[in-house]
Amino acid sequence: MKRIDKEELYQHLSGFLKDKGIELTEGSYAVGIKKSCSFLADAINLSQQGLERAKTEVDKNVSKLRQAIHEKTAPRPAAGKPPGPAPAPPPVGASAPKERAAAGKRRPRRKVKRARRRA
C-alpha cells in the first residue's frame, strides 16, 4: 500500500472541515490537529509495514506446514517395487467365500444364568 504523507492527511482533513463550514486557521488548535494528523499518519504507516511483514511470515509458515503435511501423507513406494499405478480395488459385492458363509450364519443367543436373591 502507499504511504500516507503527514501533511497530506492534514490537508484532506482541513478540506473536509471547510466543506462542512469549519475553517482551520493558524492557531493553537490547528497546531494540535496538525500534530495529531502526523501521529496518525505514522501509526498507519507503521501498521501497514507490520501487517506486510506478518503476512510474509504467515505465508512462509503456511508453506512449510503444507510441505510437512504433504511429506507425511504422500504415499510411500513399497520396498523393491518401482512406483507405478495403484492396484484396482475389488468389485463391489465380491468378498471371499469364507466371509460370505460366515455372514449368513448366526449364532444362537446364550442365556445368562442369574443368581437368585435370597430374601
CYANA upper distance limits for C-alpha pairs under 8 A (distance plus 0.5 A):
  1 MET  CA     48 GLN  CA      7.87
  3 ARG  CA     45 ASN  CA      6.35
  4 ILE  CA      8 GLU  CA      7.71
  4 ILE  CA      9 LEU  CA      7.66
  4 ILE  CA     41 ALA  CA      6.32
  4 ILE  CA     44 ILE  CA      8.07
  4 ILE  CA     45 ASN  CA      7.06
  5 ASP  CA      9 LEU  CA      6.95
  5 ASP  CA     41 ALA  CA      7.15
  6 LYS  CA     10 TYR  CA      7.25
  6 LYS  CA     37 CYS  CA      6.80
  6 LYS  CA     38 SER  CA      5.20
  6 LYS  CA     39 PHE  CA      8.48
  6 LYS  CA     41 ALA  CA      5.96
  6 LYS  CA     42 ASP  CA      8.00
  7 GLU  CA     11 GLN  CA      6.73
  7 GLU  CA     34 LYS  CA      8.30
  7 GLU  CA     37 CYS  CA      8.27
  7 GLU  CA     38 SER  CA      7.73
  8 GLU  CA     12 HIS  CA      6.74
  9 LEU  CA     13 LEU  CA      6.74
  9 LEU  CA     37 CYS  CA      6.65
  9 LEU  CA     38 SER  CA      8.28
  9 LEU  CA     41 ALA  CA      7.62
 10 TYR  CA     14 SER  CA      6.60
 10 TYR  CA     33 ILE  CA      8.16
 10 TYR  CA     34 LYS  CA      6.41
 10 TYR  CA     37 CYS  CA      6.21
 10 TYR  CA     38 SER  CA      8.33
 11 GLN  CA     15 GLY  CA      6.55
 12 HIS  CA     16 PHE  CA      6.60
 13 LEU  CA     17 LEU  CA      6.68
 14 SER  CA     18 LYS  CA      6.48
 14 SER  CA     23 GLU  CA      7.52
 14 SER  CA     24 LEU  CA      6.72
 15 GLY  CA     19 ASP  CA      6.82
 16 PHE  CA     20 LYS  CA      7.08
 17 LEU  CA     21 GLY  CA      6.84
 17 LEU  CA     22 ILE  CA      5.54
 17 LEU  CA     23 GLU  CA      6.94
 17 LEU  CA     24 LEU  CA      8.27
 18 LYS  CA     22 ILE  CA      5.36
 18 LYS  CA     23 GLU  CA      5.47
 18 LYS  CA     24 LEU  CA      8.07
 24 LEU  CA     30 ALA  CA      6.65
 25 THR  CA     30 ALA  CA      7.07
 26 GLU  CA     30 ALA  CA      6.24
 26 GLU  CA     31 VAL  CA      7.72
 27 GLY  CA     31 VAL  CA      6.79
 28 SER  CA     32 GLY  CA      6.85
 29 TYR  CA     33 ILE  CA      6.66
 30 ALA  CA     34 LYS  CA      6.56
 31 VAL  CA     35 LYS  CA      6.73
 32 GLY  CA     36 SER  CA      6.62
 33 ILE  CA     37 CYS  CA      6.63
 34 LYS  CA     38 SER  CA      6.74
 35 LYS  CA     39 PHE  CA      6.77
 36 SER  CA     40 LEU  CA      6.57
 37 CYS  CA     41 ALA  CA      6.54
 38 SER  CA     42 ASP  CA      6.76
 39 PHE  CA     43 ALA  CA      6.63
 40 LEU  CA     44 ILE  CA      6.64
 41 ALA  CA     45 ASN  CA      6.61
 42 ASP  CA     46 LEU  CA      6.58
 43 ALA  CA     47 SER  CA      6.51
 44 ILE  CA     48 GLN  CA      6.67
 45 ASN  CA     49 GLN  CA      6.86
 46 LEU  CA     50 GLY  CA      6.66
 47 SER  CA     51 LEU  CA      6.54
 48 GLN  CA     52 GLU  CA      6.64
 49 GLN  CA     53 ARG  CA      6.70
 50 GLY  CA     54 ALA  CA      6.53
 51 LEU  CA     55 LYS  CA      6.48
 52 GLU  CA     56 THR  CA      6.75
 53 ARG  CA     57 GLU  CA      6.81
 54 ALA  CA     58 VAL  CA      6.55
 55 LYS  CA     59 ASP  CA      6.54
 56 THR  CA     60 LYS  CA      6.69
 57 GLU  CA     61 ASN  CA      6.65
 58 VAL  CA     62 VAL  CA      6.48
 59 ASP  CA     63 SER  CA      6.62
 60 LYS  CA     64 LYS  CA      6.87
 61 ASN  CA     65 LEU  CA      6.63
 62 VAL  CA     66 ARG  CA      6.60
 63 SER  CA     67 GLN  CA      6.73
 64 LYS  CA     68 ALA  CA      6.71
 65 LEU  CA     69 ILE  CA      6.67
 66 ARG  CA     70 HIS  CA      6.54
 67 GLN  CA     71 GLU  CA      6.65
 68 ALA  CA     72 LYS  CA      6.75
 69 ILE  CA     73 THR  CA      6.52
 70 HIS  CA     74 ALA  CA      6.09
 77 PRO  CA     81 LYS  CA      7.54
 77 PRO  CA     82 PRO  CA      7.70
 77 PRO  CA     83 PRO  CA      6.19
 78 ALA  CA     82 PRO  CA      8.18
 78 ALA  CA     83 PRO  CA      8.19
 90 PRO  CA     94 ALA  CA      7.35
 95 SER  CA     99 GLU  CA      7.07
 95 SER  CA    100 ARG  CA      7.24
 96 ALA  CA    100 ARG  CA      7.04
 97 PRO  CA    101 ALA  CA      6.80
 98 LYS  CA    102 ALA  CA      6.56
 99 GLU  CA    103 ALA  CA      6.48
100 ARG  CA    104 GLY  CA      6.99
101 ALA  CA    105 LYS  CA      7.25
102 ALA  CA    106 ARG  CA      8.45
